[in-house]
Amino acid sequence: MIRTRIAPSPTGDPHVGTGYIALFNYCLAEKLGGEFILRIEDTDQVRSTKESEEKILSSLKWMGLNWAEGPDVGGPHGPYRQSERSEIYKKHCDILLEKEHAFRCFCTSERLAEVRAQQREAKSFLGYDGHCLSISKEDSQARAQKEDFVVRLKVPREGVCVVDDHFRGTIEFEWATVDMQVLMKSDGLPTYHLANVVDDHLMKITHVMRGEEWINSAPKHLLLYQYFGWEAPKLLHLPLLRNPDKSKLSKRKNPTSISYYERAGFLPEALMNYLGMMAFSMPDDQEKFTLAEMVASFDLERVSLGGPVFDVDKLTWLNGRYIREDLDVKAFAKRIQDWALNEEYLLKIAPLVQQRVDTFGDLGFLSAFFFADEVKPTEEALKASTKKDDETLLRIFQFGLWRLEALKSWKSEDIQEVFKNLATDMDLKIRDVVKPYFVAISGAASSTPLFDSMEVLGADLSRIRVRKAIDVLGGVSKKAAKRLEKEYRVLHIPKPQAS
């Protein structure tokens, strides 16, 4: 039986890229009478959260996707959370060590950093140098009793690995360019690579359809299948979603959270339809189709590899068609009710507005920004929010945005800490930083408490409003961006990693 899977990491808001990959795996399984599985890859215990897992599950269900097995529905191949499968990974890691397909590495982080620095200077292969490969099995076992270590994959240094990708055909990798990947961390938890292979085999996954960013990991995975004596699943690497400028889809240029599109008033069938269009074309080239229609027409030969552009304007246009063409007045009213009167969302807003209204009629102006896709503050309103010069105002927004993009926990107290630290680092009063954000977030000079409001709106909605404010102020040119980044580093504010 065909079995596909989606295996998201619960380390943030559910990404539209996760929805995209899940959709194609679902369609393949449904079309061929197979089963679609959901597995949670939460071995990163520092960043993984239960809240993120719940958001992923609810967002995929909101899109119309369901799974035969998973952490919420169970199944014969569980547990479906990697954090609950530690003993399984340890057992398989021990098999690799016993067969000498893996080895213990006792290198310190300082040594590894020095090796990487030397490799960068020599412009050579950036990978593990095999320092601990020569340690005998007996010495390795003895040292393991008193020293910290990781377990690494033993990789051939000669020859070629041939990867057969369904969409791309044969891809060759020289083994000498494949890193001796860490399989088990010093805390006893597996890395993605070991857990992924073990889980896919034990869960009887037949087709691994994932993003093309994983192509370079395929040799390591195929080597593990070979070492264990298992048959590898078919590999199918889908093209990455792109921003309109063809860069990798990034939260800095586009809202990337499924939750954002749900909260911004998009229909789930429109988002599903649009993600399907990213790499699949219907036989009659129709742009508007249901999930059932996509499944019925699904054919791997109709999957295209061109860099699919995720254009919010195009999605908005498609969503408008769904609203006008598929909903009668009664259905339209029901959708509005389900969206605007969502009890969970209203319960977050209610305490922020209750002490500020005398009648329910006051709610409209005070709370309208919670239900808007975007607000449109004027340049005059943004500048009037502070007595600082235009250049300082732009810095407040740009530096604050970078700081908000790096924020891992989107809670009111964490957001407040961002603004307090930003004010300190820029030698400004906290009100000089906060007031412009009131206008950017709510469209008004005063509103419900800023930090609480941003928490309720969520990371994507809040950040996109800050970006809009920067655009209203004239934006930041490439030249100015470089200058601002230099100033930003001087402030010792940690720069967020590219997403």
C-alpha positions as CSV (number, residue, x, y, z in Angstrom):
1,M,0.0,0.0,0.0
2,I,1.2,3.5,-0.8
3,R,2.0,5.4,2.4
4,T,3.0,9.1,2.4
5,R,3.7,11.4,5.3
6,I,4.2,15.0,6.5
7,A,6.6,15.4,9.4
8,P,6.6,19.0,10.6
9,S,8.7,20.4,13.5
10,P,6.6,22.2,16.2
11,T,9.0,25.1,16.5
12,G,6.8,28.0,15.5
13,D,3.7,29.0,13.6
14,P,2.5,26.5,10.9
15,H,4.2,27.4,7.7
16,V,2.4,27.6,4.3
17,G,5.3,25.4,3.0
18,T,4.2,22.7,5.4
19,G,0.7,23.0,4.0
20,Y,2.0,22.8,0.5
21,I,4.1,19.6,1.1
22,A,1.2,18.1,3.1
23,L,-1.3,18.8,0.3
24,F,0.8,17.0,-2.3
25,N,1.5,14.0,-0.1
26,Y,-2.2,13.8,0.8
27,C,-3.2,13.9,-2.9
28,L,-0.8,11.2,-3.9
29,A,-2.0,8.8,-1.1
30,E,-5.7,9.6,-1.8
31,K,-5.3,9.2,-5.6
32,L,-3.6,5.8,-5.3
33,G,-5.8,4.4,-2.5
34,G,-3.1,4.7,0.1
35,E,-2.7,6.3,3.5
36,F,-1.4,9.8,4.5
37,I,0.4,9.9,7.9
38,L,1.3,12.8,10.2
39,R,4.3,12.6,12.4
40,I,5.7,15.3,14.7
41,E,9.5,15.7,14.6
42,D,10.1,17.3,18.0
43,T,13.6,16.2,18.8
44,D,14.6,19.8,19.1
45,Q,13.4,20.0,22.7
46,V,14.6,23.6,23.2
47,R,12.5,25.1,20.4
48,S,9.6,22.6,20.2
49,T,6.3,23.5,22.0
50,K,3.0,21.8,22.5
51,E,1.3,25.1,21.4
52,S,3.1,24.9,18.1
53,E,2.1,21.3,17.6
54,E,-1.6,22.1,18.2
55,K,-1.5,25.0,15.8
56,I,0.0,22.8,13.1
57,L,-2.7,20.2,13.5
58,S,-5.5,22.7,13.6
59,S,-4.2,24.6,10.6
60,L,-3.8,21.5,8.4
61,K,-7.3,20.4,9.4
62,W,-8.6,23.9,8.6
63,M,-7.1,23.5,5.1
64,G,-9.2,20.3,4.7
65,L,-6.5,17.7,5.2
66,N,-6.9,14.7,7.3
67,W,-4.5,11.8,8.2
68,A,-5.0,8.1,8.8
69,E,-2.4,8.0,11.6
70,G,-0.9,10.7,13.8
71,P,-0.4,11.9,17.4
72,D,-4.0,12.9,17.7
73,V,-5.7,9.9,16.2
74,G,-3.1,7.1,17.0
75,G,-2.3,4.2,14.8
76,P,-0.4,0.9,14.7
77,H,3.0,2.5,14.1
78,G,3.1,5.0,17.0
79,P,4.1,6.8,18.9
80,Y,3.9,9.6,16.4
81,R,6.0,12.1,18.3
82,Q,9.7,11.6,18.0
83,S,10.3,12.7,21.6
84,E,8.4,9.6,22.6
85,R,10.6,7.3,20.5
86,S,14.0,7.8,22.2
87,E,14.5,4.1,23.0
88,I,13.8,3.1,19.4
89,Y,16.5,5.5,18.1
90,K,19.0,4.4,20.7
91,K,18.5,0.8,19.7
92,H,19.1,1.6,16.1
93,C,22.1,3.8,16.8
94,D,23.6,1.0,18.8
95,I,23.2,-1.3,15.8
96,L,25.1,1.1,13.6
97,L,27.9,1.4,16.2
98,E,28.1,-2.4,16.6
99,K,28.4,-2.9,12.9
100,E,30.9,0.0,12.7
101,H,28.7,2.0,10.3
102,A,28.9,4.8,12.9
103,F,31.4,6.1,15.4
104,R,31.6,8.1,18.6
105,C,33.1,11.6,18.2
106,F,34.6,13.1,21.3
107,C,35.7,16.4,19.6
108,T,35.0,19.5,21.7
109,S,33.0,22.4,20.2
110,E,36.2,24.5,20.3
111,R,38.1,22.0,18.2
112,L,35.2,21.8,15.7
113,A,35.0,25.6,15.5
114,E,38.8,25.7,14.8
115,V,38.5,23.1,12.1
116,R,35.7,25.0,10.4
117,A,37.7,28.2,10.5
118,Q,40.7,26.5,8.9
119,Q,38.5,25.0,6.2
120,R,36.9,28.4,5.4
121,E,40.3,30.0,5.2
122,A,41.5,27.2,2.9
123,K,38.2,27.4,1.0
124,S,37.9,23.6,1.3
125,F,35.0,21.2,2.1
126,L,33.2,22.4,5.2
127,G,32.6,19.1,7.0
128,Y,33.9,16.9,9.8
129,D,37.5,16.0,9.3
130,G,37.3,12.4,10.5
131,H,39.5,13.0,13.6
132,C,37.8,10.4,15.8
133,L,37.5,7.7,13.1
134,S,40.8,6.1,14.1
135,I,39.8,5.5,17.7
136,S,39.5,1.8,18.2
137,K,36.1,0.2,19.2
138,E,37.5,-0.7,22.6
139,D,38.9,2.7,23.4
140,S,35.7,4.4,22.1
141,Q,33.6,2.3,24.5
142,A,35.9,3.0,27.4
143,R,36.0,6.8,26.8
144,A,32.2,6.8,26.4
145,Q,32.0,6.0,30.1
146,K,33.6,9.2,31.2
147,E,33.5,11.7,28.3
148,D,30.7,13.4,26.4
149,F,30.3,12.3,22.8
150,V,28.1,12.4,19.7
151,V,27.6,9.6,17.3
152,R,28.5,10.3,13.7
153,L,27.7,8.5,10.4
154,K,30.6,6.8,8.8
155,V,30.7,8.0,5.1
156,P,32.8,6.6,2.3
157,R,35.5,9.0,1.1
158,E,35.7,7.6,-2.4
159,G,33.2,6.9,-5.1
160,V,29.8,8.4,-6.0
161,C,26.3,8.1,-4.5
162,V,23.5,7.9,-7.0
163,V,20.2,9.4,-5.9
164,D,17.2,8.6,-8.0
165,D,14.6,11.4,-7.7
166,H,11.3,10.8,-9.4
167,F,11.1,14.4,-10.7
168,R,14.7,15.0,-11.4
169,G,16.0,11.6,-12.5
170,T,19.5,10.6,-11.5
171,I,21.6,12.9,-9.3
172,E,25.2,12.1,-8.4
173,F,27.1,13.1,-5.3
174,E,30.7,12.4,-4.7
175,W,31.0,10.8,-1.3
176,A,33.9,13.0,-0.5
177,T,31.5,16.0,-0.4
178,V,29.1,14.3,2.1
179,D,29.5,15.2,5.7
180,M,29.9,12.6,8.5
181,Q,26.6,13.7,9.9
182,V,25.8,13.6,13.7
183,L,23.2,10.9,14.2
184,M,22.9,11.1,18.0
185,K,23.5,14.2,20.1
186,S,25.4,14.2,23.4
187,D,22.1,14.5,25.2
188,G,21.0,11.1,23.8
189,L,18.5,12.6,21.4
190,P,18.7,11.8,17.7
191,T,19.2,14.3,14.9
192,Y,16.6,14.6,12.1
193,H,18.6,12.3,9.8
194,L,18.6,9.2,12.0
195,A,15.1,9.7,13.3
196,N,13.7,10.4,9.9
197,V,15.1,7.2,8.3
198,V,14.2,5.0,11.2
199,D,10.6,6.4,11.5
200,D,10.0,6.2,7.7
201,H,11.0,2.6,7.7
202,L,9.1,1.5,10.8
203,M,6.0,3.4,9.7
204,K,6.2,1.7,6.3
205,I,6.4,5.0,4.3
206,T,6.7,4.1,0.6
207,H,7.0,7.6,-0.9
208,V,9.0,10.5,0.7
209,M,7.8,13.7,-1.0
210,R,9.5,16.7,0.5
211,G,11.0,20.1,-0.4
212,E,14.1,20.2,-2.7
213,E,16.2,21.7,0.2
214,W,16.5,18.1,1.4
215,I,18.1,16.8,-1.8
216,N,21.6,17.2,-0.4
217,S,20.6,15.0,2.6
218,A,19.5,12.2,0.4
219,P,23.0,10.5,0.2
220,K,23.1,10.3,4.0
221,H,19.6,8.9,4.2
222,L,20.2,6.3,1.5
223,L,23.5,5.3,3.2
224,L,21.5,4.7,6.4
225,Y,19.0,2.5,4.6
226,Q,21.9,0.5,3.1
227,Y,23.6,0.1,6.5
228,F,20.4,-1.1,8.1
229,G,19.7,-3.4,5.1
230,W,16.3,-1.8,4.4
231,E,14.7,-0.9,1.1
232,A,14.6,2.9,0.7
233,P,11.3,4.7,-0.2
234,K,10.9,6.5,-3.5
235,L,12.2,10.1,-3.3
236,L,10.3,13.0,-4.7
237,H,11.6,16.5,-4.1
238,L,9.1,19.3,-4.8
239,P,10.3,22.8,-5.7
240,L,10.6,25.4,-3.0
241,L,8.0,28.2,-2.7
242,R,9.4,31.5,-3.8
243,N,8.8,35.2,-3.1
244,P,7.8,37.3,-6.1
245,D,11.5,38.3,-6.4
246,K,12.3,34.6,-6.7
247,S,14.0,34.4,-3.4
248,K,13.1,31.6,-1.0
249,L,9.7,32.3,0.7
250,S,10.5,34.2,3.8
251,K,8.5,35.8,6.6
252,R,10.5,39.0,6.0
253,K,8.8,39.5,2.6
254,N,5.5,37.6,2.9
255,P,3.3,36.3,5.6
256,T,4.2,32.6,5.9
257,S,2.0,31.3,8.6
258,I,-1.2,29.4,7.8
259,S,-2.6,31.0,10.9
260,Y,-2.1,34.4,9.4
261,Y,-4.3,33.6,6.4
262,E,-7.0,32.1,8.5
263,R,-7.0,35.1,10.8
264,A,-6.8,37.6,7.8
265,G,-10.1,36.2,6.4
266,F,-8.9,33.9,3.7
267,L,-11.0,30.8,2.9
268,P,-9.3,27.5,3.5
269,E,-10.4,26.2,0.1
270,A,-8.8,29.2,-1.6
271,L,-5.5,28.7,0.2
272,M,-5.5,24.9,-0.5
273,N,-6.3,25.7,-4.2
274,Y,-3.5,28.2,-4.5
275,L,-0.9,25.9,-2.9
276,G,-2.0,23.2,-5.3
277,M,-1.3,25.6,-8.2
278,M,2.2,26.1,-7.0
279,A,3.5,22.9,-8.6
280,F,0.5,21.2,-10.2
281,S,-1.7,21.9,-13.2
282,M,-5.1,20.5,-13.8
283,P,-5.7,18.7,-17.2
284,D,-7.9,21.5,-18.5
285,D,-5.6,24.2,-17.0
286,Q,-8.4,25.5,-14.7
287,E,-7.1,27.7,-12.0
288,K,-10.0,27.2,-9.6
289,F,-10.5,23.7,-8.2
290,T,-11.6,21.8,-5.1
291,L,-9.5,19.4,-3.1
292,A,-11.6,16.5,-4.4
293,E,-11.0,17.7,-8.0
294,M,-7.3,17.9,-7.4
295,V,-7.2,14.4,-5.9
296,A,-9.2,13.0,-8.9
297,S,-6.9,14.6,-11.4
298,F,-3.6,14.1,-9.5
299,D,-0.8,12.7,-11.5
300,L,2.9,13.0,-10.7
301,E,3.6,13.7,-14.3
302,R,1.7,16.9,-14.0
303,V,3.9,18.2,-11.2
304,S,6.2,21.0,-12.5
305,L,9.6,21.9,-11.1
306,G,9.6,25.6,-12.1
307,G,10.2,27.9,-9.1
308,P,6.6,28.4,-7.9
309,V,6.0,32.1,-6.8
310,F,3.8,32.5,-3.8
311,D,2.1,35.9,-4.6
312,V,-0.3,37.1,-1.9
313,D,-2.0,39.4,-4.5
314,K,-2.8,36.4,-6.7
315,L,-4.0,34.4,-3.6
316,T,-6.2,37.4,-2.7
317,W,-7.7,37.5,-6.2
318,L,-8.5,33.8,-6.0
319,N,-10.0,34.1,-2.6
320,G,-12.3,36.8,-3.9
321,R,-13.5,34.5,-6.6
322,Y,-14.4,31.9,-4.1
323,I,-16.3,34.4,-2.0
324,R,-18.3,35.7,-5.0
325,E,-18.7,32.5,-7.0
326,D,-19.1,29.8,-4.4
327,L,-21.0,31.3,-1.5
328,D,-24.6,32.4,-1.6
329,V,-25.7,35.2,0.8
330,K,-26.6,32.8,3.6
331,A,-23.3,30.9,3.3
332,F,-21.4,34.1,3.1
333,A,-23.0,35.4,6.3
334,K,-22.2,32.1,8.0
335,R,-18.6,32.3,7.0
336,I,-18.4,35.9,8.4
337,Q,-20.0,34.7,11.6
338,D,-17.5,31.8,12.0
339,W,-14.6,34.1,11.3
340,A,-15.5,37.3,13.1
341,L,-17.3,35.7,16.0
342,N,-14.7,33.0,16.7
343,E,-15.1,32.6,20.5
344,E,-11.4,31.8,21.1
345,Y,-10.3,34.9,19.4
346,L,-13.0,37.1,20.9
347,L,-12.0,35.9,24.4
348,K,-8.5,37.2,23.7
349,I,-9.8,40.6,22.6
350,A,-12.6,41.1,25.2
351,P,-10.3,41.9,28.2
352,L,-8.5,44.5,26.2
353,V,-11.6,46.4,25.3
354,Q,-14.1,45.9,28.1
355,Q,-12.7,48.6,30.3
356,R,-12.6,51.1,27.4
357,V,-16.2,51.0,26.2
358,D,-19.5,52.4,27.5
359,T,-21.7,50.8,24.8
360,F,-21.2,48.0,22.4
361,G,-21.3,50.6,19.7
362,D,-17.9,51.8,20.9
363,L,-16.4,48.5,19.9
364,G,-16.3,49.2,16.1
365,F,-13.5,51.8,16.2
366,L,-11.7,50.4,19.1
367,S,-11.4,46.8,17.9
368,A,-11.6,47.1,14.1
369,F,-7.9,46.6,13.7
370,F,-8.1,43.1,15.2
371,F,-10.2,42.0,12.3
372,A,-8.4,43.8,9.4
373,D,-6.0,42.2,7.1
374,E,-4.0,45.4,7.2
375,V,-4.3,48.9,8.5
376,K,-3.2,51.9,6.5
377,P,-1.6,54.6,8.6
378,T,-0.6,57.7,6.8
379,E,2.9,59.1,6.7
380,E,1.7,62.1,8.6
381,A,0.2,60.0,11.4
382,L,3.4,57.9,11.7
383,K,5.6,61.1,11.9
384,A,3.2,62.8,14.3
385,S,3.5,59.9,16.7
386,T,7.0,61.0,17.8
387,K,9.1,64.1,18.0
388,K,12.1,62.2,16.6
389,D,13.5,63.0,13.1
390,D,12.5,60.8,10.1
391,E,15.8,58.9,10.1
392,T,15.4,57.9,13.8
393,L,11.8,56.9,13.2
394,L,12.8,54.6,10.3
395,R,15.5,53.1,12.6
396,I,13.0,52.5,15.3
397,F,10.8,50.5,12.9
398,Q,13.6,48.7,11.1
399,F,15.6,47.7,14.2
400,G,12.4,46.8,16.0
401,L,11.3,44.6,13.0
402,W,14.6,42.7,13.0
403,R,14.2,42.2,16.7
404,L,10.6,41.0,16.4
405,E,11.6,38.6,13.5
406,A,14.2,37.0,15.9
407,L,11.6,36.6,18.7
408,K,10.9,32.9,19.4
409,S,8.1,33.3,21.9
410,W,5.3,35.7,20.8
411,K,4.0,36.6,24.3
412,S,3.1,40.0,25.6
413,E,5.9,40.1,28.1
414,D,8.5,39.0,25.5
415,I,7.3,41.6,23.0
416,Q,7.5,44.2,25.8
417,E,11.1,43.1,26.5
418,V,12.0,43.7,22.8
419,F,10.8,47.3,23.1
420,K,12.5,48.0,26.4
421,N,15.8,46.7,25.1
422,L,15.5,48.5,21.9
423,A,14.8,51.8,23.7
424,T,17.9,51.2,25.9
425,D,20.1,50.3,23.0
426,M,19.0,53.3,21.0
427,D,19.2,55.6,24.0
428,L,15.6,56.5,23.7
429,K,12.7,56.7,26.1
430,I,10.3,53.8,25.9
431,R,7.5,56.0,24.8
432,D,9.6,57.2,21.8
433,V,9.7,53.6,20.6
434,V,6.2,52.5,21.6
435,K,4.1,55.4,20.2
436,P,4.9,54.9,16.5
437,Y,4.1,51.2,16.9
438,F,0.6,52.1,18.2
439,V,0.0,53.8,14.9
440,A,1.6,51.0,12.8
441,I,-0.3,48.2,14.5
442,S,-3.7,49.8,15.1
443,G,-3.8,52.6,12.7
444,A,-4.5,55.0,15.5
445,A,-2.4,57.1,17.9
446,S,-4.0,55.3,20.9
447,S,-5.5,51.9,21.2
448,T,-5.7,48.8,23.4
449,P,-2.4,48.0,25.1
450,L,0.2,47.5,22.4
451,F,2.0,44.4,23.6
452,D,-1.2,42.6,24.4
453,S,-2.7,43.6,21.1
454,M,0.4,42.3,19.2
455,E,0.1,39.0,21.0
456,V,-3.5,38.6,20.0
457,L,-2.8,39.6,16.4
458,G,0.0,37.1,16.2
459,A,3.5,37.4,14.8
460,D,2.8,37.5,11.1
461,L,0.0,40.1,11.2
462,S,2.0,42.3,13.6
463,R,5.2,42.1,11.6
464,I,3.6,42.7,8.2
465,R,2.1,45.9,9.7
466,V,5.5,47.1,10.8
467,R,6.8,46.4,7.2
468,K,3.8,48.4,5.8
469,A,4.8,51.3,8.1
470,I,8.3,51.2,6.8
471,D,7.0,51.3,3.2
472,V,4.7,54.2,4.0
473,L,7.8,56.1,5.3
474,G,9.5,55.5,1.9
475,G,11.0,52.1,2.5
476,V,14.6,51.1,2.9
477,S,16.9,51.0,-0.2
478,K,19.6,48.3,-0.5
479,K,22.2,50.9,0.2
480,A,20.4,52.2,3.2
481,A,19.7,48.6,4.4
482,K,23.5,47.9,4.5
483,R,24.1,51.0,6.4
484,L,21.4,50.2,8.9
485,E,22.6,46.7,9.4
486,K,26.1,48.0,10.3
487,E,24.4,50.4,12.9
488,Y,22.3,47.5,14.1
489,R,25.3,45.3,14.8
490,V,27.0,48.1,16.7
491,L,24.0,48.1,19.0
492,H,24.8,44.5,19.8
493,I,21.3,43.4,19.0
494,P,21.4,39.8,17.7
495,K,20.6,39.7,14.0
496,P,17.9,37.1,13.1
497,Q,18.9,34.2,10.9
498,A,17.4,34.1,7.4
499,S,14.2,32.1,7.3
